[in-house]
Amino acid sequence: MHEPVILCVSANPGMDRRLRINSLVVGGINRASSAQGFAGGKAAHVAMAAHALLAKTVWIAFLGGAIGEECAAQMESLGVHVASVPTAAHTRVNLEIIDDSGEITELLEPGGEPAAGEANEFLLRCRKEIENAGRSALLVISGRLPAGVSPILYASLIEAARAAGVETFVDTSGDALQASVKAKPRFVKTNRQEAEELIGQSLKTTEEAVSAAHEIIRRGASSAAITLGSQGLIWVESSNGPVWKAQPPRLKVISTVGCGDATLAGFARASTQGITGEEAIRLAAACGAANCSALAPGRIEMATVGSLLPLIEVRQLPS
């Protein structure tokens, strides 16, 4: 039996530029003590984290210009297969500014608008990779769409995957999230803010987050999880299935960028291995926690995940 492939769709990748400074001065001159560049975007983080969990991963990405080439080279060097879709728009650069207090400021470029016909080429390449991967594959769609691309793109990918017998996991926001949920993916992961925007109400308590996850399922998803930052992670496994909450231990944090993506990678890897319930959410939460101390977003280590697994507090909540 072939090893299941995790296909990570990256319509809006970028280079994550990490700058370390003494303290951020708004309106003034800020000099960085160090600068590093990492291939990024949500789907890239998922691909890297899934690969660290020993999954066979393919990163399908819109890439343009020298930055796009550098992102592809970095991903390949990590062992992730890159299915590049050329675009005339240059790949964006995102800034992550970390000051000495540990406070993180992110500045995210919107991403260039693909030229006419490029979105269709991207869709065709994704369909090809889905067909090549076979029915045991898992399609993971994560991140925002670039400007000018219809949110229907993600819904089309979900439908194409379903036609090929492949399940889809989704982590996006706004109109793309609404369209994706309606297309009935296997699993949806959001953070608190994304869920609030989708449902149209604030989620201050765990009970409200569970209710929101049930609503996401009612709207079309088969399963839904919501990350709650320091309050942990909740997961409604199915419409009539169990509800889980996972709470990682307090850890020394380098950066929280990519923690939700690593969490999604954990859920994806659990799915391809047939892991469900308590074990699945424990793995997902351990991956998210491991990302906090990773040298770069998404670059978790299997040993760290393993050490965190017994430290994750998991309990079943009332449905």
C-alpha positions in Angstrom: 0.0 0.0 0.0 1.3 3.4 -0.9 2.1 6.0 1.8 -0.7 8.5 1.8 0.3 11.9 0.4 -0.6 15.2 2.1 -1.2 17.8 -0.6 -0.8 21.3 0.7 -2.4 24.0 -1.4 -0.7 27.4 -1.2 -2.4 30.0 -3.4 -0.8 32.9 -1.6 2.6 31.9 -0.2 5.3 34.2 0.9 8.8 34.7 2.4 8.6 35.1 6.2 11.2 37.7 7.1 12.0 37.6 10.8 13.6 40.7 12.3 14.8 40.9 15.9 15.0 44.4 17.5 15.4 45.9 20.9 12.0 47.6 21.0 9.7 48.7 18.3 9.4 52.4 17.9 6.4 53.4 15.8 7.2 56.4 13.6 10.9 56.1 14.3 13.9 54.3 13.0 14.2 50.7 14.0 17.5 48.8 13.5 17.4 45.0 13.6 20.0 43.0 15.4 19.3 40.0 13.1 17.3 39.1 10.0 16.3 35.7 8.7 14.1 34.6 5.8 12.0 31.5 5.8 9.7 30.0 3.1 6.2 30.7 4.5 2.5 31.1 4.2 0.1 28.9 6.0 0.2 26.0 3.6 4.0 26.0 3.6 4.0 25.7 7.4 1.5 22.8 7.2 3.7 21.1 4.6 6.9 21.5 6.7 5.2 20.3 9.9 3.6 17.3 8.2 6.9 16.4 6.7 8.5 16.5 10.2 5.8 14.0 11.2 7.2 11.7 8.5 4.4 12.3 6.1 5.0 12.4 2.3 4.1 15.9 1.4 3.6 18.0 -1.7 3.4 21.8 -1.7 1.4 23.2 -4.6 2.2 26.9 -4.8 1.8 30.0 -6.9 5.4 31.2 -7.1 6.8 34.3 -8.9 10.1 36.0 -9.2 13.3 35.5 -7.2 11.5 35.3 -3.9 9.3 32.5 -5.3 12.4 30.6 -6.5 14.0 31.0 -3.0 10.8 29.6 -1.3 10.8 26.6 -3.6 14.5 25.9 -3.0 14.0 26.1 0.8 11.0 23.7 0.7 12.8 21.2 -1.5 15.9 21.3 0.8 13.6 20.3 3.7 12.4 17.3 1.8 9.0 18.7 0.7 8.2 18.1 -3.0 7.3 21.4 -4.7 4.6 21.6 -7.5 5.2 25.1 -8.6 2.7 27.1 -10.6 4.4 30.1 -12.2 2.8 33.5 -11.8 3.8 36.9 -13.2 3.1 38.4 -9.7 6.1 38.3 -7.4 5.8 36.2 -4.3 5.1 38.4 -1.3 7.3 39.1 1.8 5.9 39.1 5.3 7.6 40.7 8.2 7.7 39.2 11.7 9.2 41.7 14.2 10.2 40.3 17.6 11.4 42.7 20.3 13.4 41.8 23.4 10.3 41.6 25.5 9.0 38.8 23.2 6.2 40.8 21.7 5.6 40.0 18.1 4.4 42.4 15.4 3.4 41.0 11.9 3.2 43.0 8.7 1.6 40.9 5.9 1.7 41.8 2.3 -1.5 41.1 0.4 0.1 39.1 -2.4 0.1 40.1 -6.1 -2.9 39.5 -8.3 -2.4 36.6 -10.7 -2.6 37.4 -14.4 -5.5 36.4 -16.6 -5.7 32.6 -16.8 -3.2 31.9 -14.0 -5.9 31.0 -11.5 -7.3 28.4 -13.9 -3.7 27.0 -14.4 -3.4 26.7 -10.6 -6.7 24.8 -10.4 -5.6 22.5 -13.2 -2.3 21.8 -11.5 -4.0 21.0 -8.2 -6.4 18.6 -10.0 -3.4 16.9 -11.6 -1.6 16.4 -8.3 -4.9 15.1 -6.7 -5.2 12.5 -9.5 -1.5 11.5 -9.2 -1.7 11.1 -5.4 -4.6 8.7 -5.5 -7.5 8.0 -3.2 -5.4 7.6 -0.1 -4.2 11.2 -0.3 -5.4 14.2 1.8 -5.8 17.7 0.4 -5.1 20.5 2.8 -6.2 24.0 1.7 -4.9 26.8 3.9 -4.3 30.5 3.7 -6.0 33.4 2.1 -6.4 33.8 -1.6 -4.4 36.4 -3.5 -6.2 39.5 -4.8 -8.5 39.0 -7.8 -9.0 35.3 -7.3 -12.6 34.2 -6.6 -13.3 32.4 -3.3 -15.0 29.8 -5.5 -11.5 28.4 -6.3 -11.3 26.6 -3.0 -14.8 25.3 -3.4 -13.8 24.0 -6.8 -10.8 22.2 -5.3 -12.9 20.6 -2.6 -15.4 19.3 -5.3 -12.5 18.1 -7.5 -11.0 16.2 -4.5 -14.3 14.6 -3.7 -14.8 13.4 -7.3 -11.4 11.7 -7.0 -12.2 10.1 -3.7 -9.9 12.4 -1.7 -10.9 14.2 1.5 -10.2 17.8 2.1 -9.1 19.8 5.2 -9.5 23.6 5.2 -8.1 26.5 7.1 -8.9 29.9 5.5 -11.0 33.0 6.3 -13.6 35.4 5.0 -15.5 34.7 1.8 -13.2 31.8 1.0 -14.0 30.1 4.3 -17.8 30.6 3.7 -17.5 29.2 0.2 -15.3 26.3 1.4 -17.7 25.3 4.3 -20.6 25.2 1.8 -18.6 22.8 -0.4 -18.7 20.3 2.4 -15.0 19.5 3.3 -14.1 16.7 5.6 -12.6 19.0 8.2 -12.4 22.8 9.0 -9.9 24.4 11.4 -10.2 28.1 12.3 -8.9 30.3 15.0 -11.2 32.2 17.3 -11.3 35.4 15.2 -12.0 33.5 11.9 -14.8 31.6 13.6 -16.3 34.8 15.0 -16.3 36.4 11.5 -17.9 33.3 10.0 -20.6 32.8 12.7 -21.2 36.5 13.3 -20.8 36.5 17.1 -18.0 36.7 19.7 -16.7 33.6 21.2 -15.6 34.3 24.8 -16.2 30.9 26.4 -15.3 27.3 25.6 -19.0 26.6 25.4 -19.5 29.3 22.8 -16.6 28.0 20.8 -18.1 24.5 20.8 -21.4 25.9 19.7 -19.6 27.7 16.8 -17.9 24.4 15.8 -21.3 22.7 15.7 -22.5 25.6 13.5 -19.6 25.1 11.1 -20.6 21.5 10.8 -24.3 22.4 10.3 -23.2 24.6 7.4 -21.5 21.8 5.6 -18.2 20.6 7.2 -18.1 17.0 8.6 -15.8 18.0 11.5 -14.6 21.3 13.0 -11.8 22.5 15.3 -11.2 26.0 16.7 -7.9 27.1 18.2 -8.3 29.4 21.2 -4.7 30.6 21.9 -3.7 30.1 25.5 -7.1 28.5 26.2 -6.2 25.5 24.0 -8.1 23.8 21.3 -11.6 22.4 20.9 -12.7 19.8 18.3 -16.2 18.6 17.4 -15.3 15.3 15.8 -18.6 14.9 13.9 -22.2 16.1 14.0 -23.1 13.3 16.4 -19.6 12.5 17.7 -17.6 13.5 20.7 -16.4 17.0 21.6 -12.8 17.3 22.8 -10.7 20.0 24.4 -6.9 19.9 24.5 -4.8 22.2 26.7 -1.0 22.4 26.2 1.4 23.1 29.1 2.9 26.6 29.5 6.0 26.8 27.4 8.8 29.2 26.6 7.7 30.9 23.3 9.9 32.0 20.5 7.0 32.8 18.2 3.4 31.8 17.9 3.4 32.3 14.1 2.5 29.0 12.5 1.1 27.3 15.6 -2.3 26.9 14.1 -0.7 25.5 10.9 1.3 23.0 12.8 -1.9 22.0 14.7 -3.6 21.5 11.3 -0.6 19.3 10.2 -1.1 17.2 13.3 -4.8 16.6 12.5 -3.9 15.8 8.9 -1.2 13.4 9.8 -3.5 11.7 12.3 -6.1 11.3 9.6 -3.7 9.7 7.1 -2.7 7.2 9.9 -6.2 6.4 10.9 -5.8 8.1 14.3 -9.1 9.5 15.8 -10.5 10.9 19.0 -8.3 11.7 22.0 -5.1 10.6 20.3 -5.8 12.8 17.2 -6.4 16.0 19.2 -3.4 15.2 21.5 -1.1 15.0 18.4 -2.5 18.2 16.9 -2.1 20.1 20.2 1.4 18.8 20.7 2.4 19.9 17.1 1.0 23.4 17.8 2.9 23.6 21.1 6.1 22.4 19.5 5.9 25.2 17.0 6.1 27.8 19.8 9.8 26.8 20.3 10.7 25.9 16.7 13.5 27.8 15.1 11.1 29.0 12.3 7.3 28.7 11.7 6.3 25.2 10.8 9.8 23.7 11.4 8.8 21.5 14.3 10.8 18.4 15.3 9.4 15.0 15.9 11.3 14.6 19.1 9.8 17.8 20.5 6.3 16.6 19.6 6.9 13.3 21.2 8.1 14.9 24.4 5.0 17.1 24.6 2.4 14.4 23.9 2.1 13.2 27.5 1.9 16.8 28.7 -1.2 17.7 26.7 -4.3 17.7 28.9 -7.2 16.2 26.9 -10.8 15.9 28.1 -14.2 15.1 26.6 -16.8 17.9 26.8 -20.6 17.6 26.8 -22.0 17.6 23.3 
